[in-house]
């Protein structure tokens, strides 16, 4: 299990790479985003709402 400090260090390193790049690449996106949680949609009035 990663420590919070290690996770922060990895994120800061990835952001620094991003700041030096002229274009964003798929490998960089994979470094920046560990996972995305998508929840079931909920109906609210006449709209649908989904948490990410």
N, C-alpha and C positions, 0 to 999 in steps of 0.2 A: 504494500500500500504506500502510495506516495505521500510525502508530507506536504503540508500547505506551502511551506517555504520553497520546496523543490518545484511544486507546480507553478508558483509565482515566478521563479527563476526561468523556467521553461517558457512561460508565456512572455516574459519580458524579452527573452532572446528572440522569440519568433516575431514580436512586434518590431524589434530593432532591425531584423532582416526585412520586414515589410517597409520600414521607413527608407531603407536604402534601395529599394526596387523601383523600377520604372513601370513594371506591369505586375499584376498579381497572378500567381500560378496556383495550380491545384495542390501541389505539395505544401505550399505555404498555408493555404486554406485548411488543409488537414492538420497542420501544426497548431493553428490558432483555435480550431473548433474541435473539442474533444468528442462531444456528442450533442444532439438536439433532441429534447423531449417534446413530443407532440401528444397532446391530450385529446380525449374525445370531445367533439363539438357539443356545445350546449345551446339550446334555443333560448333566445332572450327577446321577448316581444316579437317583432317581425324579422329579426336578424339572427344569424348564427354566429357564435363566438367560439373561438378555439384558442386555448392557451398554448404557447410555445415555450 
